[in-house]
């Protein structure tokens, strides 16, 4: 082939330079358009083919695990056809570029014995240009292409151009890998938090060994598997929200949001906006569109606490969402479909409210698909020792110290009616902890909180406990005997007509913390 004249050569270089600048600008746009690395690199190779005639482009990137070059994309070849084509360092022309970190230009592929041709797409009579892709000073891949027939005289210019493109690709690869690494870390953190939350709200972590609580746990386990609406009944402070959390985090919806709203905490006009959302300008102060709790909980669970407090007018709007699974935002006209599992809770007697006309009967039946009744604390007094110790440990962690609880203090707690249930018990123990200078909350600290030291149901004062009282369970009887005997086990054994070995065994199996005298 005759070399072009000087003027023709200059004109050819000028035309190529203009085309390269335009293509380079297009490549930079492509690289900033998407975070999908394969999709982006395929678009870059297409731009090289259409812009400057660099055909059959290929990008190979180093696999982090093996260190080998894996062909990531090849222009004109389907991804499934590329398969698992790899090059080791120093293997073939591509491997040599990885090993040496320098461009390699082959004027005629058929004359190069080191060329392996694994892709099978290159013209043996054509040229080949390959350049390293770097992240900083480290070679992380190879960019290669074949100039169009007749363009062999521009190999030097093509090489410089591909080096510029390779630099842009290197920056894009680094960004993609940083984002992928961050996404992986966030995914691991999310999964770890989900496991922690699932463990925290597991049924095994809810305290309650009485028969009535075991029945509650069994009901909750069964209903957690399905999308059934649940109505949790019980007095204030019995742990309705705790059961709602356990149902959600042990259900197929556990990966989706658990959104909560206390219906008694908001007036009706704000309650509608909170639940259904509002459009911009729907009312004074609505400066932007806002999603409501139903939309936020889409795919997950919505917990409506104190649902018995909502007004009659609002009940009809709530009923429609429960029946149809659709709503309109306040001030909007577009119907929005939502997929939400509703768990409601109330301390009210809804049957009486329906009878009095204060609660819609159809809404009651819509909510009461699966009722779960939580017993008051006074109905499961045997759980108080475990609950109290759990709460004392929790308070101790909050106050940065280790706290314990004497058996005498426990006996006072076990003979109180607890109208405020577990919430009242926690408040009592927190006050007692504040009044305790040492690391053990005793009977006197409990009494200073205002708790009455009398046996409930008219059993009489603790100081005069009848050890033969049939209302006493075994644990209470052993503790009462120990207290009357000044915590001397041999004397307590005589009061109970036991041997010292028998009372020692009961102290162990009943987990009674012996008071040191």
C-alpha positions as CSV (number, residue, x, y, z in Angstrom):
1,X,0.0,0.0,0.0
2,X,1.4,3.4,-1.0
3,X,1.9,5.9,1.8
4,X,-0.4,8.9,1.5
5,X,1.0,12.2,0.5
6,X,1.9,14.7,3.3
7,X,-1.2,16.9,2.7
8,X,-3.5,13.8,2.5
9,X,-1.9,12.4,5.7
10,X,-2.4,15.6,7.6
11,X,-6.1,15.8,6.4
12,X,-6.6,12.2,7.4
13,X,-5.1,12.8,10.9
14,X,-7.3,15.9,11.3
15,X,-10.5,14.0,10.3
16,X,-9.6,11.2,12.7
17,X,-8.9,13.6,15.5
18,X,-12.3,15.2,15.1
19,X,-14.0,11.8,15.0
20,X,-12.0,10.7,18.1
21,X,-13.0,13.8,20.1
22,X,-16.7,13.3,19.2
23,X,-16.5,9.6,20.1
24,X,-14.6,10.3,23.3
25,X,-17.4,12.7,24.4
26,X,-20.0,10.0,23.5
27,X,-18.0,7.4,25.6
28,X,-17.9,9.7,28.6
29,X,-21.7,10.2,28.4
30,X,-22.2,6.4,28.1
31,X,-20.1,5.8,31.2
32,X,-22.0,8.2,33.3
33,X,-25.4,7.0,32.2
34,X,-25.7,3.7,34.1
35,X,-24.2,1.7,37.1
36,X,-24.7,-1.6,35.2
37,X,-21.1,-2.3,34.2
38,X,-21.7,-4.9,31.5
39,X,-24.5,-2.7,29.9
40,X,-22.2,0.3,30.0
41,X,-19.1,-1.4,28.6
42,X,-21.2,-2.9,25.7
43,X,-22.4,0.6,24.8
44,X,-18.8,1.8,24.9
45,X,-17.7,-0.9,22.4
46,X,-20.6,-0.1,20.2
47,X,-19.6,3.6,20.2
48,X,-16.0,2.7,19.3
49,X,-17.3,0.6,16.4
50,X,-19.8,3.2,15.1
51,X,-17.6,6.3,15.8
52,X,-14.1,5.5,14.8
53,X,-14.3,2.1,13.1
54,X,-12.7,0.1,15.9
55,X,-14.4,-3.2,15.4
56,X,-14.8,-6.3,17.4
57,X,-14.0,-4.6,20.7
58,X,-13.4,-6.6,23.8
59,X,-13.1,-5.7,27.5
60,X,-11.5,-8.2,29.9
61,X,-11.4,-7.5,33.6
62,X,-9.5,-9.3,36.4
63,X,-11.5,-11.7,38.6
64,X,-10.8,-10.7,42.2
65,X,-10.7,-14.4,43.4
66,X,-8.6,-16.0,40.7
67,X,-6.6,-13.1,39.4
68,X,-7.3,-14.2,35.8
69,X,-8.7,-12.1,33.0
70,X,-12.3,-12.8,32.3
71,X,-13.8,-11.6,29.1
72,X,-16.6,-9.4,30.4
73,X,-18.0,-8.0,27.1
74,X,-17.2,-8.5,23.4
75,X,-18.9,-6.4,20.7
76,X,-21.1,-8.5,18.4
77,X,-21.0,-11.6,20.6
78,X,-23.8,-12.8,22.9
79,X,-22.9,-13.0,26.5
80,X,-23.8,-16.7,26.6
81,X,-21.4,-17.4,23.7
82,X,-18.5,-15.7,25.5
83,X,-19.0,-18.2,28.3
84,X,-16.0,-18.6,30.6
85,X,-13.2,-17.3,28.4
86,X,-10.2,-16.4,30.6
87,X,-6.6,-15.5,30.1
88,X,-3.8,-16.0,32.7
89,X,-1.1,-13.4,33.1
90,X,1.3,-13.8,30.2
91,X,-1.0,-16.1,28.2
92,X,-1.4,-15.0,24.7
93,X,-1.3,-11.3,23.5
94,X,-4.1,-10.3,26.0
95,X,-2.2,-12.0,28.9
96,X,1.0,-10.3,27.9
97,X,-0.7,-6.9,28.1
98,X,-1.9,-7.8,31.6
99,X,1.6,-9.0,32.6
100,X,3.6,-6.1,31.1
101,X,1.1,-3.3,31.6
102,X,1.9,-1.8,28.2
103,X,0.0,-1.6,24.9
104,X,0.6,-4.2,22.2
105,X,-0.1,-3.6,18.5
106,X,-0.2,-6.4,16.0
107,X,-0.2,-5.2,12.3
108,X,-1.4,-8.6,11.0
109,X,-3.0,-11.2,13.3
110,X,-2.1,-14.1,11.1
111,X,1.6,-13.3,11.5
112,X,1.5,-13.3,15.3
113,X,2.1,-16.8,16.9
114,X,1.2,-15.5,20.4
115,X,-2.3,-14.6,19.3
116,X,-4.7,-17.3,20.6
117,X,-7.9,-16.1,18.9
118,X,-10.2,-17.7,21.6
119,X,-13.1,-15.5,20.7
120,X,-12.9,-16.5,17.0
121,X,-14.2,-13.1,15.8
122,X,-11.1,-11.4,14.5
123,X,-10.1,-11.1,10.8
124,X,-6.7,-12.9,10.5
125,X,-5.6,-10.4,7.9
126,X,-6.4,-7.4,10.0
127,X,-4.5,-5.6,12.7
128,X,-5.1,-5.7,16.5
129,X,-4.6,-3.1,19.2
130,X,-4.8,-3.9,23.0
131,X,-4.2,-1.5,25.9
132,X,-4.2,-2.0,29.7
133,X,-7.1,-0.7,31.8
134,X,-5.8,0.8,35.0
135,X,-7.2,1.8,38.4
136,X,-4.5,4.0,39.7
137,X,-1.2,2.3,38.9
138,X,-2.7,-1.2,39.1
139,X,-3.6,-3.0,35.8
140,X,-7.2,-4.3,36.3
141,X,-8.1,-5.3,32.7
142,X,-7.5,-5.1,29.0
143,X,-9.3,-3.1,26.2
144,X,-8.8,-4.4,22.7
145,X,-10.2,-3.8,19.2
146,X,-9.5,-4.4,15.5
147,X,-9.3,-1.3,13.2
148,X,-11.4,-1.4,10.1
149,X,-9.8,-2.7,6.9
150,X,-7.5,-0.1,5.4
151,X,-6.9,1.8,8.6
152,X,-3.7,0.0,9.5
153,X,-1.7,3.2,8.8
154,X,-3.4,4.9,11.8
155,X,-2.4,2.2,14.4
156,X,-0.4,4.7,16.5
157,X,-3.3,7.2,16.6
158,X,-5.8,4.4,17.5
159,X,-3.5,3.2,20.3
160,X,-3.4,6.6,21.9
161,X,-7.1,6.9,21.5
162,X,-7.8,3.5,23.1
163,X,-5.5,4.4,26.0
164,X,-7.7,7.5,26.7
165,X,-10.8,5.3,26.5
166,X,-9.2,2.7,28.8
167,X,-8.5,5.5,31.4
168,X,-12.2,6.4,31.4
169,X,-13.2,2.8,31.6
170,X,-10.8,2.3,34.6
171,X,-12.5,5.1,36.5
172,X,-16.0,3.7,35.7
173,X,-14.8,0.2,36.9
174,X,-13.5,1.6,40.1
175,X,-16.7,3.5,40.8
176,X,-18.8,0.4,40.0
177,X,-16.7,-1.8,42.3
178,X,-16.8,0.8,45.1
179,X,-20.6,0.9,44.8
180,X,-20.9,-2.8,44.6
181,X,-18.7,-3.2,47.7
182,X,-20.8,-0.6,49.6
183,X,-24.0,-2.3,48.4
184,X,-22.6,-5.7,49.6
185,X,-21.7,-4.2,53.0
186,X,-25.1,-2.6,53.3
187,X,-26.8,-5.9,52.3
188,X,-24.8,-7.7,54.9
189,X,-25.6,-5.1,57.5
190,X,-29.3,-5.2,56.6
191,X,-29.4,-9.0,56.8
192,X,-27.5,-8.9,60.1
193,X,-30.0,-6.4,61.5
194,X,-32.9,-8.5,60.2
195,X,-31.5,-11.5,61.9
196,X,-31.0,-9.5,65.1
197,X,-34.5,-8.1,65.0
198,X,-36.0,-11.6,64.2
199,X,-34.1,-12.9,67.2
200,X,-35.1,-10.0,69.4
201,X,-38.8,-10.4,68.5
202,X,-38.8,-14.2,68.4
203,X,-41.5,-16.0,70.4
204,X,-38.8,-17.7,72.5
205,X,-37.6,-14.3,73.7
206,X,-41.0,-13.2,75.0
207,X,-41.2,-14.0,78.7
208,X,-44.1,-16.1,79.7
209,X,-44.3,-19.7,80.9
210,X,-47.8,-19.9,82.1
211,X,-50.4,-21.9,80.2
212,X,-52.3,-18.9,79.2
213,X,-49.2,-17.3,77.6
214,X,-48.2,-20.5,75.9
215,X,-51.6,-20.4,74.2
216,X,-51.0,-16.8,73.1
217,X,-47.6,-17.8,71.6
218,X,-49.1,-20.7,69.8
219,X,-51.9,-18.6,68.3
220,X,-49.3,-15.9,67.2
221,X,-47.1,-18.5,65.6
222,X,-50.0,-20.0,63.6
223,X,-51.3,-16.6,62.4
224,X,-47.8,-15.3,61.5
225,X,-47.7,-17.6,58.5
226,X,-50.7,-16.0,56.8
227,X,-51.9,-12.5,55.8
228,X,-54.9,-12.7,58.2
229,X,-55.9,-9.5,60.0
230,X,-55.2,-9.8,63.7
231,X,-56.9,-8.0,66.6
232,X,-54.8,-8.1,69.8
233,X,-57.0,-7.5,72.9
234,X,-55.8,-6.8,76.4
235,X,-55.4,-4.1,79.1
236,X,-52.9,-1.3,78.7
237,X,-49.4,-2.4,79.4
238,X,-49.8,-6.1,78.7
239,X,-47.4,-6.2,75.7
240,X,-49.7,-6.0,72.7
241,X,-47.1,-4.2,70.5
242,X,-44.5,-6.9,71.5
243,X,-46.8,-9.6,70.1
244,X,-47.5,-7.6,67.0
245,X,-43.8,-7.3,66.4
246,X,-43.3,-11.0,66.9
247,X,-46.1,-11.8,64.4
248,X,-44.6,-9.5,61.7
249,X,-40.9,-10.5,62.1
250,X,-41.8,-14.2,62.0
251,X,-44.0,-13.9,58.9
252,X,-43.3,-13.9,55.2
253,X,-43.5,-10.1,55.3
254,X,-40.5,-9.8,57.7
255,X,-38.3,-8.3,54.9
256,X,-40.8,-5.5,54.3
257,X,-41.6,-2.6,56.6
258,X,-43.4,-2.8,60.0
259,X,-45.1,0.6,60.3
260,X,-46.9,1.6,63.6
261,X,-49.4,4.3,64.5
262,X,-51.2,5.0,67.8
263,X,-54.7,6.0,66.7
264,X,-55.4,7.7,70.1
265,X,-52.4,10.0,69.8
266,X,-53.8,12.1,66.9
267,X,-57.0,14.1,66.2
268,X,-59.2,12.9,63.4
269,X,-58.1,15.4,60.8
270,X,-54.4,14.5,61.3
271,X,-55.1,10.8,61.6
272,X,-56.5,10.7,58.1
273,X,-53.4,12.5,56.7
274,X,-51.1,10.2,58.7
275,X,-52.8,7.0,57.5
276,X,-53.7,7.9,53.9
277,X,-51.2,10.7,53.1
278,X,-52.0,14.0,51.4
279,X,-51.4,15.9,48.2
280,X,-49.5,19.2,48.0
281,X,-51.9,22.0,48.9
282,X,-54.6,19.7,50.3
283,X,-54.7,21.9,53.5
284,X,-52.8,24.7,55.2
285,X,-49.3,23.4,55.8
286,X,-49.3,20.7,53.2
287,X,-46.3,22.1,51.3
288,X,-45.5,18.8,49.6
289,X,-47.0,15.5,48.7
290,X,-46.7,13.0,51.5
291,X,-47.2,9.2,51.6
292,X,-49.4,7.9,54.5
293,X,-48.7,4.9,56.8
294,X,-50.6,2.6,54.5
295,X,-48.4,3.4,51.5
296,X,-45.2,3.2,53.7
297,X,-46.2,-0.2,54.9
298,X,-47.0,-1.5,51.3
299,X,-45.8,-5.2,51.2
300,X,-45.4,-5.2,55.0
301,X,-47.4,-4.8,58.1
302,X,-49.3,-1.8,59.6
303,X,-49.9,-1.9,63.4
304,X,-52.8,0.2,64.5
305,X,-52.6,0.6,68.2
306,X,-55.7,1.8,70.2
307,X,-57.9,1.3,67.1
308,X,-61.0,1.5,69.4
309,X,-60.4,5.2,69.8
310,X,-61.1,6.3,66.2
311,X,-64.3,8.2,65.5
312,X,-67.3,6.8,63.7
313,X,-66.7,9.0,60.6
314,X,-63.1,7.8,60.3
315,X,-64.1,4.1,60.8
316,X,-65.9,4.0,57.4
317,X,-62.7,5.3,55.6
318,X,-60.7,2.7,57.4
319,X,-63.2,0.0,56.5
320,X,-62.8,0.7,52.8
321,X,-59.0,0.2,52.9
322,X,-59.4,-3.1,54.8
323,X,-62.0,-4.3,52.4
324,X,-60.7,-3.1,49.0
325,X,-57.0,-2.6,49.6
326,X,-57.2,0.9,48.0
327,X,-57.3,4.5,49.2
328,X,-57.0,8.1,48.1
329,X,-54.7,10.6,49.6
330,X,-56.3,13.7,51.3
331,X,-56.9,16.2,48.6
332,X,-56.3,13.6,45.8
333,X,-58.5,11.8,43.3
334,X,-56.2,9.0,42.2
335,X,-56.9,5.6,43.7
336,X,-53.9,3.9,45.1
337,X,-53.7,0.1,45.6
338,X,-51.8,-1.1,48.7
339,X,-50.8,-4.6,49.9
340,X,-50.8,-4.3,53.7
341,X,-51.3,-6.8,56.5
342,X,-53.1,-5.0,59.4
343,X,-52.6,-5.9,63.0
344,X,-54.8,-3.8,65.3
345,X,-54.8,-3.6,69.1
346,X,-57.2,-2.2,71.7
347,X,-57.9,-2.3,75.4
348,X,-61.6,-1.4,74.9
349,X,-64.5,-3.8,75.0
350,X,-65.4,-3.6,71.3
351,X,-68.5,-5.7,71.7
352,X,-69.9,-3.2,74.2
353,X,-68.9,-0.4,71.9
354,X,-70.7,-2.0,68.9
355,X,-73.8,-2.6,71.1
356,X,-73.7,1.1,72.1
357,X,-73.4,2.2,68.5
358,X,-70.0,3.8,69.0
359,X,-68.1,1.3,66.8
360,X,-69.2,0.0,63.4
361,X,-70.2,-3.6,63.5
362,X,-68.8,-4.3,60.0
363,X,-65.4,-2.8,60.9
364,X,-65.4,-4.9,64.1
365,X,-65.9,-8.1,62.1
366,X,-63.3,-7.0,59.6
367,X,-60.7,-6.5,62.3
368,X,-61.7,-9.4,64.5
369,X,-60.7,-12.1,62.0
370,X,-58.1,-13.6,64.3
371,X,-58.5,-12.3,67.9
372,X,-55.6,-12.8,70.4
373,X,-56.3,-12.0,74.0
374,X,-53.3,-11.0,76.2
375,X,-53.9,-11.7,79.9
376,X,-53.3,-9.1,82.6
377,X,-50.2,-9.5,84.7
378,X,-52.3,-10.4,87.7
379,X,-53.6,-13.4,85.7
380,X,-50.1,-14.8,85.3
381,X,-48.3,-14.0,88.5
382,X,-46.0,-17.0,88.1
383,X,-44.3,-15.0,85.3
384,X,-43.4,-12.0,87.5
385,X,-40.0,-13.3,88.7
386,X,-38.7,-13.9,85.2
387,X,-40.2,-10.6,83.9
388,X,-38.8,-8.7,86.9
389,X,-35.3,-10.1,86.5
390,X,-35.4,-9.3,82.7
391,X,-36.5,-5.7,83.5
392,X,-33.8,-5.3,86.2
393,X,-31.1,-6.4,83.7
394,X,-32.5,-4.0,81.2
395,X,-32.5,-1.1,83.7
396,X,-29.0,-2.0,84.8
397,X,-27.7,-1.8,81.2
398,X,-29.3,1.6,80.8
399,X,-27.8,2.9,84.0
400,X,-24.4,1.3,83.3
401,X,-24.3,-1.0,86.3
402,X,-25.1,-4.6,87.3
403,X,-28.3,-4.9,89.3
404,X,-29.9,-7.8,91.1
405,X,-33.2,-8.3,92.9
406,X,-33.7,-10.0,96.3
407,X,-36.3,-12.7,96.9
408,X,-37.9,-10.6,99.5
409,X,-38.4,-7.9,96.9
410,X,-39.8,-10.4,94.5
411,X,-42.4,-11.5,97.0
412,X,-43.6,-8.0,97.4
413,X,-43.9,-7.7,93.6
414,X,-45.7,-11.0,93.3
415,X,-48.4,-9.9,95.7
416,X,-49.3,-6.6,94.0
417,X,-52.3,-6.4,91.7
418,X,-50.4,-4.4,88.9
419,X,-53.4,-2.6,87.4
420,X,-50.8,-1.0,84.9
421,X,-49.4,-4.5,84.1
422,X,-45.9,-4.9,82.8
423,X,-45.5,-1.2,82.1
424,X,-46.3,-0.4,85.8
425,X,-43.9,-3.1,86.9
426,X,-41.1,-1.6,84.8
427,X,-41.7,1.9,86.2
428,X,-41.7,0.5,89.7
429,X,-38.4,-1.3,89.2
430,X,-36.8,1.8,87.6
431,X,-37.8,3.9,90.6
432,X,-36.5,1.3,93.0
433,X,-33.2,1.2,91.0
434,X,-32.8,4.9,91.4
435,X,-33.4,4.6,95.1
436,X,-30.8,1.8,95.4
437,X,-27.2,2.8,96.1
438,X,-25.8,-0.7,95.9
439,X,-26.2,-3.3,93.2
440,X,-29.2,-5.2,94.6
441,X,-32.8,-3.9,94.8
442,X,-34.2,-5.1,98.1
443,X,-37.7,-5.1,99.7
444,X,-37.2,-1.7,101.2
445,X,-36.4,-0.1,97.9
446,X,-39.6,-1.6,96.4
447,X,-41.7,-0.3,99.3
448,X,-40.3,3.2,98.9
449,X,-41.8,3.3,95.4
450,X,-45.3,3.2,96.9
451,X,-46.1,-0.5,96.4
452,X,-48.4,-1.8,99.1
453,X,-46.9,-4.8,101.0
454,X,-50.0,-6.8,101.2
455,X,-50.9,-10.1,99.7
456,X,-53.5,-9.7,97.0
457,X,-57.0,-11.2,97.4
458,X,-57.0,-10.7,101.2
459,X,-54.2,-13.2,102.0
460,X,-52.8,-10.9,104.7
461,X,-49.5,-9.2,105.3
462,X,-46.3,-10.9,104.2
463,X,-44.9,-10.9,107.8
464,X,-47.7,-13.2,108.8
465,X,-47.7,-15.7,105.9
466,X,-49.4,-19.0,106.8
467,X,-47.1,-21.7,105.4
468,X,-50.1,-24.1,105.1
469,X,-52.1,-21.6,103.0
470,X,-53.3,-23.6,100.0
471,X,-53.2,-20.4,97.9
472,X,-49.4,-20.3,98.2
473,X,-47.5,-22.0,95.4
474,X,-44.3,-24.0,96.3
475,X,-41.9,-21.2,95.5
476,X,-43.8,-18.7,97.7
477,X,-44.0,-21.2,100.5
478,X,-40.2,-21.9,100.4
479,X,-39.3,-18.2,100.3
480,X,-41.8,-17.4,103.2
481,X,-40.1,-20.1,105.3
482,X,-36.7,-18.8,104.5
483,X,-37.7,-15.3,105.5
484,X,-39.3,-16.5,108.8
485,X,-36.1,-18.5,109.5
486,X,-33.8,-15.5,108.8
487,X,-32.6,-17.3,105.6
488,X,-31.1,-20.1,107.6
489,X,-31.9,-23.1,105.4
490,X,-31.9,-25.7,108.3
491,X,-34.5,-23.7,110.3
492,X,-36.6,-23.2,107.1
493,X,-36.5,-26.9,106.4
494,X,-37.9,-27.6,109.9
495,X,-40.7,-25.1,109.4
496,X,-41.6,-27.0,106.2
497,X,-41.1,-30.4,107.7
498,X,-38.3,-31.1,105.2
499,X,-34.7,-32.2,105.4
500,X,-31.9,-29.6,104.7
501,X,-31.1,-31.6,101.5
502,X,-34.7,-31.4,100.3
503,X,-35.0,-27.6,100.8
504,X,-31.6,-27.1,99.2
505,X,-32.8,-29.1,96.1
506,X,-36.0,-26.9,96.0
507,X,-34.0,-23.7,96.2
508,X,-32.0,-24.9,93.2
509,X,-34.8,-26.0,91.0
510,X,-37.0,-23.0,91.9
511,X,-34.1,-20.7,91.1
512,X,-34.4,-18.9,94.5
513,X,-31.6,-16.4,95.1
514,X,-30.5,-17.1,98.7
515,X,-30.0,-14.0,100.7
516,X,-26.7,-13.8,102.5
517,X,-27.0,-13.0,106.2
